[in-house]
Amino acid sequence: MKKLKLIITGLLLLTSCNKYLDVVPEGKATIQDIYRTQLQTQRFVYTLYGSMPDRFNLQVMPDMFAGGDFISGYYGSVRYFTYKSLIYGLESSSSTYYGLWSTVSTFPTGAWRYNIFESIRNCYNLIANIDKVPDITPENLKHWKGEAYFLIAYYHQILLEYYGPTVLVQGEIPLNAGDEDVYLKRRPYNECVDFIVGKYNEAVQYLPNSWGNDELGRATIASAMGLKARLLLYAASPLVNGNSDFYAGFKNEDGQNLIPQQFDKEKWRLAMLTAKEAIDYCESNGYKLYESPSATNKPDMERGIQNYHSTFVGEGSGSFWNTDEILFGFGNQASVAYTIRNIAPRIGFKTYSSKGFRGYVFPTWDCIHSYYSKNGLPMDVDPLTKNLNLYTVAPGDSTALLNRNREPRFYASVGFDRGSYQINGGTITIRSRRGEMQQNDGDPKNEYQSDNGYYCQKWISKVDSYNATSDVITSNKYQIPLLRLAELYLNYAEADFEYNGSLSAQSLTYLNKVRRRAGLPNFEASWAIVGGIPSGESLRKVLQQERSIEFFMEGRRFHDIRRWKIAHIEMTREQKSWNLAGKTQNDFYQVKPMKEGGVRVFESPKTYWLAIPLDQLNTNYNLVQNPGY
């Protein structure tokens, strides 16, 4: 096909799940039509990606909000901000807000229900029939079959991440299949992992190393190897590796345990080796951490800010596809534009307006505190900052010490009162105090406002602009990373520590690649300031903080705090705010409880996974519900 604008109409920029009838001639909706020509089959291949959930969407998936790093304004019901079902204890099997396991959900529009099982069935159908396409080239035959195997694995992995042990669809189920083939039981976690690994391994035999610039976003060998590494890291983690605290009674009706009850240390070794295999492949095939070409000779702070910010939004061209680092991405530009509109701070209005940029999606107080000092250390560890009252303003300064002496990723990701912020073709100064442009005016009827005085900079650039006269927003276009090379580096370091109890030279090499890109000193150099690298539980927490910082406001922390088995701690902490009623510096920089739209309720083990929808339990008598529901 001709250039697809990065598959705007079909794949990378998929905006909805294409229906089966979209790929066959009108009035002749048969399997034979799909495989009549190579062109018809190609269109069908594109639709196989149609059930990939839009994890970047601020309303329909929990990833961006239910990990404690991002939050929306308090106003707005759970029907429109589904993450609230998890942090406020509202999720249930009869009122689930997520259309992944079933297309029946409480979310008010069907546009965001993902028919994952149908897509899996279609993948198997392609594998079974693609050899029949009369004019197919050997290359397309191979690559498209690889995409089908990849998506079978990926869709099962999605179910495993959100729901835990899943049913395994091991082939296309015939229309005349018996109950034993239709009403499948959930399989033990280890069996699910082995099945998915097998499908990724099959996919690697067929997938290409890369696609042309016209077809970015399709699965590659790097996608399959990287996601397999993520899968095995998750499988080694405390939530599912010998978790008898949560899951001793989590069994099928026949008594079969669904979560392994004995800890297996060797899973960490397997995760480490798999990450290394994926890293070696990626590095030998040209993948690298993105670095801004115009930042090379700048001081470390400026270089780190520009490198990190440009990794996500590019260099100001208005269209950016980070093929250096992103191993698998998604580019629903409607979702990107919607997210930009709701993240960017108000400009063009001195008083509240629902027009233009809204700024009511912002980093949490926990997120703000987690970023390192400029020395690459936790703020409560670095001698430069640990004894300071970070909630005060230094003499002659205009913003709190909490916003000073921070690492480059903080300034690349966060907008704060009296701090600079790139938007609207230039750089503005954020002014968050009462009566100012980026204020919260205190009127409970006014929904679109920051509830703690901070804003997200990570996904916003100078390209994003608003013309108040014409009421038109111009948004940057970019690829949303579902998997970055940086994750593989941090996967290796975490698995190495968990298996060996310390960080090897190889782990430090990988860890320092991530830090140096961000303008930070090497890990060893930073910790030498305070006597050396910590050990044991202290080092575990540091590595978790390293990972959280690198992926803040990307949706990864939602999954990480669950697999680390700390979500019930992280998601019940009361969030704070500056005094949004303050008009003066002294009044504004007072710490207050942040107003929320509900009371935080995180029940363990219930809230670690989503509820299996009631319609599925009523249909399939072999299904058991997740614990706590």
C-alpha positions as CSV (number, residue, x, y, z in Angstrom):
1,M,0.0,0.0,0.0
2,K,1.0,3.6,-0.4
3,K,2.2,5.7,2.6
4,L,-0.2,5.2,5.4
5,K,0.7,8.2,7.5
6,L,2.0,5.8,10.0
7,I,-1.1,3.8,9.6
8,I,-3.4,6.6,10.6
9,T,-6.4,4.8,9.2
10,G,-5.5,1.3,10.2
11,L,-2.8,0.5,12.7
12,L,-0.5,2.8,14.6
13,L,-3.1,5.6,14.8
14,L,-6.0,3.2,15.2
15,T,-8.9,5.1,16.8
16,S,-11.3,2.2,17.1
17,C,-11.7,-1.5,16.6
18,N,-12.4,-2.0,12.9
19,K,-15.2,-4.5,12.3
20,Y,-14.9,-7.7,10.3
21,L,-17.2,-6.4,7.6
22,D,-14.8,-3.5,7.0
23,V,-12.4,-5.8,5.2
24,V,-14.6,-7.7,2.8
25,P,-16.7,-6.6,-0.2
26,E,-20.2,-5.4,0.7
27,G,-22.7,-8.3,0.6
28,K,-20.0,-11.0,0.5
29,A,-18.9,-11.3,4.1
30,T,-17.1,-14.6,4.0
31,I,-13.8,-16.0,5.0
32,Q,-13.0,-16.7,1.4
33,D,-13.2,-13.0,0.6
34,I,-10.6,-12.1,3.2
35,Y,-8.1,-14.4,1.5
36,R,-9.1,-13.8,-2.1
37,T,-6.3,-11.3,-2.7
38,Q,-3.2,-10.0,-1.0
39,L,-4.7,-6.5,-0.6
40,Q,-7.8,-7.9,1.2
41,T,-5.6,-10.0,3.5
42,Q,-3.5,-7.0,4.3
43,R,-6.5,-5.0,5.3
44,F,-7.5,-7.8,7.6
45,V,-4.0,-7.9,9.1
46,Y,-4.4,-4.2,10.1
47,T,-7.7,-4.9,11.8
48,L,-6.0,-7.6,14.0
49,Y,-4.5,-4.7,16.0
50,G,-7.9,-3.2,16.6
51,S,-8.3,-4.6,20.2
52,M,-5.1,-3.0,21.5
53,P,-6.4,-0.9,24.4
54,D,-5.6,2.8,24.3
55,R,-3.6,3.0,27.5
56,F,-2.9,6.7,27.0
57,N,-6.5,7.6,27.1
58,L,-7.2,9.6,30.2
59,Q,-10.7,8.3,30.6
60,V,-11.0,4.7,29.7
61,M,-8.0,2.8,31.0
62,P,-6.5,2.9,34.5
63,D,-2.9,2.9,33.6
64,M,-2.2,6.7,33.6
65,F,-4.0,7.4,36.9
66,A,-4.3,4.4,39.1
67,G,-0.5,4.1,39.7
68,G,-0.2,7.2,41.9
69,D,1.8,9.4,39.6
70,F,-1.0,11.2,37.7
71,I,-4.4,12.3,38.8
72,S,-7.3,14.4,37.5
73,G,-9.3,17.1,39.2
74,Y,-11.7,15.9,41.8
75,Y,-14.7,16.8,39.8
76,G,-16.1,14.1,37.4
77,S,-17.8,10.8,38.0
78,V,-16.3,7.4,37.7
79,R,-18.4,6.8,34.6
80,Y,-16.1,9.3,32.8
81,F,-12.9,8.7,34.8
82,T,-12.8,5.0,35.1
83,Y,-9.6,4.9,37.2
84,K,-11.7,6.1,40.1
85,S,-13.4,2.7,40.3
86,L,-10.1,1.3,41.5
87,I,-8.8,4.0,43.9
88,Y,-12.2,4.6,45.5
89,G,-13.3,0.9,45.8
90,L,-16.1,1.1,43.2
91,E,-15.1,-1.8,40.9
92,S,-17.2,-4.9,40.9
93,S,-18.1,-7.8,38.6
94,S,-21.6,-6.3,38.1
95,S,-20.3,-2.8,37.6
96,T,-16.9,-3.1,35.9
97,Y,-15.7,-0.1,34.0
98,Y,-13.3,-1.9,31.7
99,G,-14.2,-3.6,28.5
100,L,-11.2,-6.0,28.1
101,W,-12.5,-9.4,29.2
102,S,-16.0,-8.6,28.0
103,T,-17.5,-6.0,25.8
104,V,-20.1,-5.4,28.5
105,S,-18.9,-2.5,30.8
106,T,-20.4,0.4,32.7
107,F,-18.5,2.9,30.7
108,P,-21.2,4.9,28.9
109,T,-20.0,4.5,25.3
110,G,-19.2,1.3,23.5
111,A,-16.4,2.9,21.6
112,W,-13.8,1.9,24.2
113,R,-14.7,-1.8,24.6
114,Y,-12.1,-4.0,23.2
115,N,-13.1,-7.4,21.8
116,I,-9.8,-9.1,22.7
117,F,-11.1,-12.7,22.4
118,E,-12.5,-12.0,18.9
119,S,-9.2,-10.6,17.8
120,I,-7.4,-13.6,19.1
121,R,-9.8,-15.8,17.1
122,N,-9.1,-13.7,14.0
123,C,-5.4,-14.1,14.5
124,Y,-5.7,-17.9,14.5
125,N,-8.0,-17.6,11.4
126,L,-5.2,-15.7,9.6
127,I,-2.6,-18.3,10.5
128,A,-4.8,-21.1,9.2
129,N,-5.7,-19.5,5.9
130,I,-3.0,-17.1,4.8
131,D,-1.3,-19.9,2.7
132,K,-4.4,-19.8,0.5
133,V,-3.9,-16.2,-0.7
134,P,-3.0,-16.7,-4.4
135,D,-0.9,-13.6,-5.0
136,I,0.8,-13.2,-1.7
137,T,4.5,-12.6,-1.7
138,P,6.8,-14.9,0.5
139,E,7.8,-11.8,2.6
140,N,4.2,-10.9,3.4
141,L,3.2,-14.5,4.1
142,K,6.0,-14.7,6.6
143,H,5.6,-11.3,8.3
144,W,1.8,-11.3,8.5
145,K,1.9,-14.7,10.1
146,G,4.4,-13.4,12.6
147,E,2.1,-10.5,13.5
148,A,-0.7,-12.9,14.2
149,Y,1.5,-15.0,16.5
150,F,2.7,-11.8,18.2
151,L,-0.9,-10.5,18.8
152,I,-2.1,-13.8,20.2
153,A,0.7,-13.5,22.7
154,Y,0.2,-9.7,23.4
155,Y,-3.6,-10.0,23.9
156,H,-3.1,-12.9,26.3
157,Q,-0.5,-10.8,28.1
158,I,-2.9,-7.9,28.4
159,L,-5.5,-10.2,30.1
160,L,-2.8,-11.5,32.4
161,E,-1.7,-8.0,33.4
162,Y,-5.1,-6.7,34.2
163,Y,-7.0,-9.8,35.4
164,G,-4.3,-12.3,36.5
165,P,-4.6,-16.0,35.3
166,T,-6.6,-16.1,32.2
167,V,-8.2,-18.7,29.9
168,L,-5.8,-19.7,27.1
169,V,-7.2,-19.7,23.6
170,Q,-5.0,-22.2,21.9
171,G,-6.6,-22.3,18.5
172,E,-9.6,-21.1,16.5
173,I,-12.7,-22.6,18.1
174,P,-15.0,-24.3,15.6
175,L,-18.6,-23.1,15.4
176,N,-19.8,-26.6,16.3
177,A,-17.3,-27.0,19.3
178,G,-18.5,-28.7,22.4
179,D,-18.7,-27.2,25.9
180,E,-15.2,-28.4,26.8
181,D,-13.8,-26.2,24.0
182,V,-16.0,-23.2,24.6
183,Y,-16.3,-23.0,28.4
184,L,-12.6,-22.8,29.3
185,K,-11.2,-22.7,32.8
186,R,-8.6,-20.1,33.8
187,R,-5.2,-21.6,33.7
188,P,-2.5,-21.4,36.4
189,Y,-0.3,-18.3,36.1
190,N,2.9,-20.3,35.2
191,E,1.0,-22.1,32.4
192,C,-0.2,-18.7,31.0
193,V,3.3,-17.4,31.0
194,D,4.7,-20.4,29.2
195,F,2.0,-20.2,26.6
196,I,2.6,-16.5,25.9
197,V,6.4,-17.1,25.8
198,G,5.8,-19.8,23.2
199,K,3.8,-17.5,21.0
200,Y,6.4,-14.7,21.2
201,N,9.1,-17.2,20.3
202,E,7.0,-18.3,17.3
203,A,6.4,-14.7,16.3
204,V,10.2,-14.0,16.3
205,Q,10.7,-16.7,13.6
206,Y,8.5,-14.7,11.2
207,L,8.5,-11.0,12.2
208,P,10.8,-8.5,10.4
209,N,13.6,-6.6,12.1
210,S,11.8,-3.4,11.2
211,W,9.1,-1.9,9.0
212,G,9.5,1.0,6.7
213,N,8.7,4.6,7.8
214,D,5.3,4.2,6.2
215,E,4.2,1.4,8.5
216,L,5.6,2.1,11.9
217,G,3.8,0.7,14.9
218,R,3.5,-2.8,13.6
219,A,5.1,-5.6,15.6
220,T,8.8,-6.4,15.1
221,I,11.3,-8.9,16.5
222,A,12.3,-6.2,19.1
223,S,8.6,-5.8,20.1
224,A,8.2,-9.5,20.7
225,M,11.5,-9.9,22.6
226,G,11.0,-6.9,24.7
227,L,7.4,-7.8,25.7
228,K,8.6,-11.3,26.6
229,A,11.2,-9.7,28.9
230,R,8.5,-7.7,30.5
231,L,6.3,-10.8,30.9
232,L,9.0,-12.7,32.7
233,L,10.0,-9.8,35.0
234,Y,6.4,-9.7,36.1
235,A,6.3,-13.4,36.6
236,A,9.3,-13.2,38.9
237,S,7.7,-10.4,41.0
238,P,6.2,-10.8,44.5
239,L,2.6,-10.5,43.4
240,V,2.6,-13.8,41.5
241,N,5.8,-15.6,42.7
242,G,4.9,-17.5,45.8
243,N,2.2,-15.1,47.1
244,S,0.4,-17.3,49.6
245,D,-0.6,-14.2,51.6
246,F,-3.1,-13.1,48.9
247,Y,-3.8,-16.3,46.9
248,A,-3.7,-19.4,49.0
249,G,-7.4,-19.9,48.3
250,F,-7.4,-18.7,44.7
251,K,-8.2,-22.0,42.9
252,N,-10.3,-23.4,40.2
253,E,-13.4,-25.4,41.2
254,D,-11.3,-28.6,40.9
255,G,-8.9,-27.3,43.6
256,Q,-6.1,-26.3,41.1
257,N,-4.0,-23.4,42.4
258,L,-4.0,-20.4,40.0
259,I,-1.0,-18.6,41.6
260,P,2.2,-20.5,42.5
261,Q,2.4,-20.9,46.3
262,Q,6.2,-21.4,46.5
263,F,8.7,-18.6,45.7
264,D,11.0,-19.6,42.8
265,K,14.2,-17.5,42.8
266,E,15.2,-18.9,39.4
267,K,12.4,-16.8,37.8
268,W,14.5,-13.7,38.5
269,R,17.5,-15.3,36.7
270,L,15.3,-16.1,33.7
271,A,14.0,-12.5,33.7
272,M,17.5,-11.2,33.7
273,L,18.7,-13.5,30.9
274,T,15.7,-12.7,28.8
275,A,16.2,-8.9,29.2
276,K,19.9,-9.4,28.2
277,E,18.9,-11.3,25.1
278,A,16.4,-8.6,24.1
279,I,19.0,-5.8,24.9
280,D,21.7,-7.5,22.8
281,Y,19.3,-7.9,19.9
282,C,18.1,-4.3,20.1
283,E,21.6,-2.7,20.4
284,S,22.9,-4.8,17.5
285,N,20.0,-3.7,15.4
286,G,20.4,0.1,15.9
287,Y,18.1,0.8,18.8
288,K,19.4,3.3,21.4
289,L,18.2,5.7,24.0
290,Y,17.0,8.8,22.2
291,E,19.2,11.9,22.6
292,S,18.4,15.3,21.2
293,P,20.9,16.1,18.4
294,S,21.0,19.8,19.4
295,A,21.7,19.1,23.1
296,T,25.0,17.2,22.7
297,N,27.3,20.0,23.9
298,K,25.1,21.6,26.5
299,P,25.8,21.4,30.3
300,D,24.5,18.3,31.9
301,M,21.3,19.9,33.3
302,E,20.3,21.5,30.0
303,R,21.3,18.4,28.0
304,G,19.3,16.1,30.3
305,I,16.2,18.2,30.3
306,Q,16.2,18.5,26.5
307,N,17.1,14.8,25.9
308,Y,14.4,13.5,28.2
309,H,11.7,15.9,27.0
310,S,12.5,15.3,23.4
311,T,12.2,11.6,23.9
312,F,8.5,12.0,24.1
313,V,7.5,15.1,22.1
314,G,10.4,15.5,19.6
315,E,12.3,18.5,18.5
316,G,9.5,20.9,17.6
317,S,8.6,19.7,14.1
318,G,5.0,19.0,15.0
319,S,5.3,15.3,14.2
320,F,7.7,12.9,16.0
321,W,8.1,9.2,15.8
322,N,10.9,8.0,18.1
323,T,12.2,5.0,16.2
324,D,15.5,5.1,18.2
325,E,14.1,3.9,21.4
326,I,10.4,2.9,21.1
327,L,10.2,-0.9,20.6
328,F,6.4,-0.9,20.4
329,G,4.2,2.1,20.2
330,F,0.7,3.4,19.7
331,G,-0.3,6.6,18.0
332,N,-4.0,7.3,18.3
333,Q,-3.8,11.0,17.5
334,A,-7.3,11.7,18.7
335,S,-6.2,10.4,22.1
336,V,-3.0,12.4,22.0
337,A,-4.8,15.6,21.2
338,Y,-7.4,15.0,23.9
339,T,-4.6,14.3,26.5
340,I,-2.7,17.4,25.5
341,R,-5.8,19.5,25.8
342,N,-6.4,18.3,29.4
343,I,-2.8,18.3,30.6
344,A,-1.6,21.7,29.3
345,P,-2.2,24.7,31.6
346,R,-4.6,27.4,30.9
347,I,-3.4,30.2,28.5
348,G,-5.3,33.0,26.9
349,F,-7.8,33.5,29.7
350,K,-7.3,35.4,33.0
351,T,-10.3,33.8,34.6
352,Y,-11.8,30.3,34.4
353,S,-12.8,29.0,31.0
354,S,-13.7,25.5,29.7
355,K,-12.2,26.5,26.3
356,G,-8.6,25.9,25.3
357,F,-6.2,24.0,27.5
358,R,-7.7,22.8,30.7
359,G,-4.8,21.7,32.9
360,Y,-6.9,19.4,35.2
361,V,-4.7,16.3,34.7
362,F,-1.5,16.7,36.7
363,P,1.3,14.9,38.6
364,T,0.6,13.9,42.2
365,W,2.3,15.2,45.3
366,D,3.9,11.8,45.6
367,C,5.2,12.0,42.1
368,I,6.7,15.5,42.7
369,H,8.5,14.3,45.8
370,S,9.9,11.2,44.1
371,Y,12.2,12.9,41.6
372,Y,15.8,13.0,42.6
373,S,18.0,15.9,43.5
374,K,20.3,17.3,40.9
375,N,23.0,15.0,42.4
376,G,20.9,12.0,41.4
377,L,19.9,11.0,44.9
378,P,16.6,10.9,46.8
379,M,15.8,14.3,48.3
380,D,15.7,12.9,51.8
381,V,19.2,11.3,51.3
382,D,21.2,14.0,49.5
383,P,23.1,16.3,52.1
384,L,22.2,19.2,49.8
385,T,18.5,18.8,50.4
386,K,17.7,16.4,53.2
387,N,17.8,18.9,56.1
388,L,15.9,21.6,54.3
389,N,12.3,22.6,54.8
390,L,11.4,22.0,51.2
391,Y,8.1,23.8,51.7
392,T,9.7,27.2,52.3
393,V,11.0,29.8,49.8
394,A,14.6,30.8,49.9
395,P,15.3,34.5,50.5
396,G,15.0,36.4,47.2
397,D,13.5,33.4,45.4
398,S,10.0,33.0,44.1
399,T,9.2,29.3,44.4
400,A,9.5,26.6,47.1
401,L,12.8,24.7,47.7
402,L,10.8,21.6,46.7
403,N,11.1,22.9,43.1
404,R,14.8,23.8,43.3
405,N,18.0,21.6,42.9
406,R,16.0,18.8,41.2
407,E,17.2,16.5,38.5
408,P,16.7,17.2,34.8
409,R,13.8,14.8,34.4
410,F,11.8,16.8,37.0
411,Y,12.2,20.0,34.9
412,A,11.4,18.1,31.7
413,S,8.3,16.6,33.2
414,V,6.8,19.1,35.7
415,G,5.4,22.6,35.5
416,F,5.4,24.5,38.9
417,D,4.5,27.9,40.2
418,R,7.0,30.5,39.0
419,G,8.7,27.8,36.8
420,S,9.2,27.9,33.1
421,Y,6.9,25.9,30.8
422,Q,7.2,25.3,27.1
423,I,3.9,25.9,25.2
424,N,2.3,28.1,22.6
425,G,5.4,28.6,20.5
426,G,7.6,29.7,23.4
427,T,8.2,29.5,27.1
428,I,5.9,30.9,29.7
429,T,6.1,31.3,33.5
430,I,3.5,29.2,35.4
431,R,1.5,31.4,37.8
432,S,-0.6,29.2,40.0
433,R,-1.7,31.5,42.8
434,R,-5.3,32.7,43.3
435,G,-6.2,35.3,40.8
436,E,-3.5,34.3,38.3
437,M,-3.8,32.7,34.9
438,Q,-3.0,29.1,36.0
439,Q,-4.9,29.4,39.3
440,N,-7.5,27.1,40.8
441,D,-10.3,29.6,41.5
442,G,-11.9,27.6,44.2
443,D,-15.3,27.4,42.5
444,P,-16.5,23.8,42.8
445,K,-18.5,24.2,39.6
446,N,-15.3,24.8,37.6
447,E,-14.0,21.4,36.7
448,Y,-10.9,22.1,34.6
449,Q,-8.3,23.2,37.1
450,S,-5.2,21.7,38.8
451,D,-5.9,20.7,42.3
452,N,-2.4,20.9,43.7
453,G,-0.7,23.7,41.8
454,Y,1.4,21.6,39.5
455,Y,1.2,20.7,35.8
456,C,2.6,18.0,33.5
457,Q,5.2,19.2,31.1
458,K,6.3,15.7,29.9
459,W,3.8,15.4,27.0
460,I,3.5,19.1,26.1
461,S,5.8,21.2,23.8
462,K,6.1,24.5,22.1
463,V,4.2,23.0,19.2
464,D,1.0,22.8,21.3
465,S,-0.8,26.1,21.0
466,Y,-4.2,27.7,21.6
467,N,-5.6,30.6,19.7
468,A,-8.2,32.2,21.9
469,T,-9.6,34.4,19.1
470,S,-10.4,31.4,16.8
471,D,-10.8,28.9,19.7
472,V,-8.5,26.5,17.9
473,I,-6.0,24.1,19.5
474,T,-3.0,22.9,17.5
475,S,-1.5,19.7,18.9
476,N,1.8,18.0,18.5
477,K,1.7,14.5,17.0
478,Y,3.8,11.7,18.4
479,Q,4.0,8.0,19.1
480,I,3.0,6.8,22.5
481,P,5.5,4.4,23.9
482,L,4.1,1.1,25.0
483,L,7.7,-0.3,25.4
484,R,11.0,1.6,25.4
485,L,14.5,0.3,25.4
486,A,15.1,2.1,28.7
487,E,12.7,-0.4,30.3
488,L,14.8,-3.4,29.2
489,Y,17.9,-1.8,30.8
490,L,16.0,-1.3,34.1
491,N,14.5,-4.8,33.9
492,Y,17.9,-6.3,33.8
493,A,19.2,-4.3,36.8
494,E,16.1,-5.2,38.9
495,A,16.3,-8.9,38.0
496,D,20.0,-9.0,38.7
497,F,19.6,-7.4,42.1
498,E,16.7,-9.7,43.0
499,Y,18.7,-12.8,41.9
500,N,22.2,-12.0,43.1
501,G,21.5,-9.5,45.9
502,S,23.6,-6.7,44.4
503,L,24.3,-4.9,41.1
504,S,26.8,-6.4,38.7
505,A,29.0,-4.3,36.5
506,Q,26.6,-5.0,33.6
507,S,23.6,-3.7,35.6
508,L,25.5,-0.5,36.5
509,T,26.3,-0.1,32.8
510,Y,22.7,-0.3,31.8
511,L,21.5,1.8,34.8
512,N,24.0,4.5,33.9
513,K,22.9,4.6,30.3
514,V,19.5,5.7,31.5
515,R,20.9,8.2,34.0
516,R,23.5,9.7,31.6
517,R,20.8,10.3,29.0
518,A,18.9,12.2,31.6
519,G,22.0,14.4,32.6
520,L,22.6,12.6,35.9
521,P,25.9,11.4,37.3
522,N,26.6,7.6,37.2
523,F,24.8,5.7,39.9
524,E,28.1,4.9,41.8
525,A,29.2,8.6,41.7
526,S,25.9,9.8,43.1
527,W,25.9,7.3,46.0
528,A,29.6,7.9,46.7
529,I,28.4,11.3,48.1
530,V,26.7,9.4,51.0
531,G,29.2,6.6,51.5
532,G,28.4,4.2,48.7
533,I,25.6,2.2,47.1
534,P,23.0,0.9,49.6
535,S,22.2,-2.8,50.0
536,G,19.3,-5.1,50.8
537,E,15.9,-3.6,51.1
538,S,17.3,-0.1,50.8
539,L,18.7,-0.9,47.4
540,R,15.5,-2.5,46.3
541,K,13.6,0.7,47.1
542,V,16.2,2.8,45.3
543,L,15.9,0.6,42.1
544,Q,12.1,0.9,42.3
545,Q,12.4,4.7,42.6
546,E,14.8,4.8,39.6
547,R,12.3,2.9,37.5
548,S,9.3,5.0,38.7
549,I,11.1,8.3,37.9
550,E,12.0,7.2,34.4
551,F,8.4,6.1,33.6
552,F,6.4,8.6,35.6
553,M,3.2,9.7,33.8
554,E,3.6,6.9,31.1
555,G,1.3,4.3,32.7
556,R,4.0,1.8,33.7
557,R,3.8,2.5,37.5
558,F,0.3,1.2,37.6
559,H,1.6,-2.2,36.7
560,D,4.9,-1.9,38.7
561,I,3.4,-1.2,42.1
562,R,1.1,-4.1,41.7
563,R,3.7,-6.6,40.7
564,W,5.9,-5.3,43.6
565,K,3.0,-5.9,45.9
566,I,3.0,-2.4,47.3
567,A,0.0,-0.9,45.6
568,H,-2.1,-1.1,48.8
569,I,0.5,1.2,50.4
570,E,1.1,3.5,47.5
571,M,-2.5,4.0,46.5
572,T,-3.9,4.8,50.0
573,R,-1.6,7.7,50.8
574,E,-3.3,11.0,51.2
575,Q,-2.2,13.4,48.5
576,K,-1.2,17.0,49.3
577,S,-1.4,20.3,47.6
578,W,-0.2,23.9,48.0
579,N,-2.7,26.3,49.4
580,L,-4.6,27.1,46.2
581,A,-6.5,29.9,47.9
582,G,-3.2,31.7,48.6
583,K,-2.7,35.0,46.7
584,T,0.7,35.8,48.1
585,Q,3.9,33.7,48.2
586,N,3.6,33.1,51.9
587,D,0.0,32.0,51.7
588,F,0.4,29.9,48.6
589,Y,3.3,27.8,49.9
590,Q,1.4,26.2,52.7
591,V,0.8,22.4,52.5
592,K,-2.9,21.3,52.5
593,P,-4.7,18.0,51.9
594,M,-5.6,17.8,48.2
595,K,-9.3,17.7,47.5
596,E,-10.4,14.4,45.9
597,G,-13.6,13.2,44.4
598,G,-13.9,10.2,46.8
599,V,-12.3,8.4,49.7
600,R,-9.4,6.2,48.8
601,V,-10.2,2.5,49.4
602,F,-7.7,-0.1,48.2
603,E,-8.7,-3.6,49.3
604,S,-6.1,-6.3,49.1
605,P,-6.0,-8.5,47.2
606,K,-9.2,-7.3,45.4
607,T,-7.9,-4.2,43.8
608,Y,-4.7,-5.7,42.4
609,W,-6.7,-7.0,39.5
610,L,-9.9,-6.1,37.7
611,A,-13.1,-7.9,38.2
612,I,-14.1,-10.7,35.8
613,P,-17.4,-9.3,34.4
614,L,-20.6,-10.9,35.7
615,D,-21.9,-11.7,32.2
616,Q,-18.8,-13.9,31.7
617,L,-19.3,-15.7,35.0
618,N,-22.9,-16.3,34.1
619,T,-22.0,-17.6,30.7
620,N,-19.0,-19.7,31.5
621,Y,-19.6,-22.0,34.5
622,N,-15.9,-22.9,34.7
623,L,-14.7,-19.4,35.4
624,V,-13.8,-18.4,39.0
625,Q,-13.8,-14.8,40.1
626,N,-10.7,-12.9,41.3
627,P,-10.2,-12.8,45.1
628,G,-12.1,-10.0,46.9
629,Y,-14.9,-9.5,44.4
